[in-house]
Amino acid sequence: MLSFWHSVTAFTGTVMAGLDPNTLVPTEIKLHQASRVMELSFADGTRFRLPYEYLRVYSPSAEVRGHGLGQETLQVGKRDVAIAELEAVGHYAVRPKFSDGHESGIYSWDYLYDLGVRHDELWARYLARLELAGASRDPDSAGAATPSAHACGHHH
């Protein structure tokens, strides 16, 4: 388990540039690598356990969300994604570096809190979108058996 909190705890309860005075600031963030879960504790006593996969598929990056309504890119094959590193962004957010190379999502405290509050709803929505697309949470199996084509192009 990694604990990320050395650079943010000093700012709890202080209004920082870019933060709404009502923003709930985490008092602790823990990364549980074995279970691939980010545990967040907020000043109001609320605690969330957010799976890395969930955080990855709901990344606030333009790569995932697009640049407007309807431009979202469905994230598939992220079941086994891990967070390799967690970086503070000012005093208002963190940027996880995921094992699949994705690192452009900046997760503000408000966004993380919202992901926690809406976890069940958003996860169900994601699973429904996967099903509709005929896609999977599982990464493509490398080296999976596929029919080989002969030089003529036919499968025998």
Secondary structure in CASP SS format (residue, H / E / C, confidence):
PFRMAT SS
TARGET T0000
AUTHOR 0000-0000-0000
METHOD secondary structure of the structure
MODEL  1
M C 1.00
L E 1.00
S E 1.00
F E 1.00
W C 1.00
H C 1.00
S C 1.00
V C 1.00
T H 1.00
A H 1.00
F H 1.00
T C 1.00
G C 1.00
T C 1.00
V C 1.00
M C 1.00
A C 1.00
G C 1.00
L C 1.00
D C 1.00
P C 1.00
N C 1.00
T C 1.00
L C 1.00
V C 1.00
P E 1.00
T E 1.00
E E 1.00
I E 1.00
K E 1.00
L E 1.00
H E 1.00
Q C 1.00
A C 1.00
S C 1.00
R C 1.00
V E 1.00
M E 1.00
E E 1.00
L E 1.00
S E 1.00
F E 1.00
A C 1.00
D C 1.00
G C 1.00
T C 1.00
R E 1.00
F E 1.00
R E 1.00
L E 1.00
P E 1.00
Y H 1.00
E H 1.00
Y H 1.00
L H 1.00
R H 1.00
V H 1.00
Y C 1.00
S C 1.00
P C 1.00
S C 1.00
A H 1.00
E H 1.00
V H 1.00
R H 1.00
G C 1.00
H C 1.00
G C 1.00
L C 1.00
G C 1.00
Q C 1.00
E C 1.00
T C 1.00
L C 1.00
Q C 1.00
V C 1.00
G C 1.00
K C 1.00
R C 1.00
D C 1.00
V C 1.00
A C 1.00
I E 1.00
A E 1.00
E E 1.00
L E 1.00
E E 1.00
A E 1.00
V E 1.00
G C 1.00
H C 1.00
Y C 1.00
A E 1.00
V E 1.00
R E 1.00
P E 1.00
K E 1.00
F E 1.00
S C 1.00
D C 1.00
G C 1.00
H C 1.00
E C 1.00
S C 1.00
G C 1.00
I C 1.00
Y E 1.00
S E 1.00
W H 1.00
D H 1.00
Y H 1.00
L H 1.00
Y H 1.00
D H 1.00
L H 1.00
G H 1.00
V H 1.00
R C 1.00
H H 1.00
D H 1.00
E H 1.00
L H 1.00
W H 1.00
A H 1.00
R H 1.00
Y H 1.00
L H 1.00
A H 1.00
R H 1.00
L H 1.00
E H 1.00
L H 1.00
A H 1.00
G C 1.00
A C 1.00
S C 1.00
R C 1.00
D C 1.00
P C 1.00
D C 1.00
S C 1.00
A C 1.00
G C 1.00
A C 1.00
A C 1.00
T C 1.00
P C 1.00
S C 1.00
A C 1.00
H C 1.00
A C 1.00
C C 1.00
G C 1.00
H C 1.00
H C 1.00
H C 1.00
END
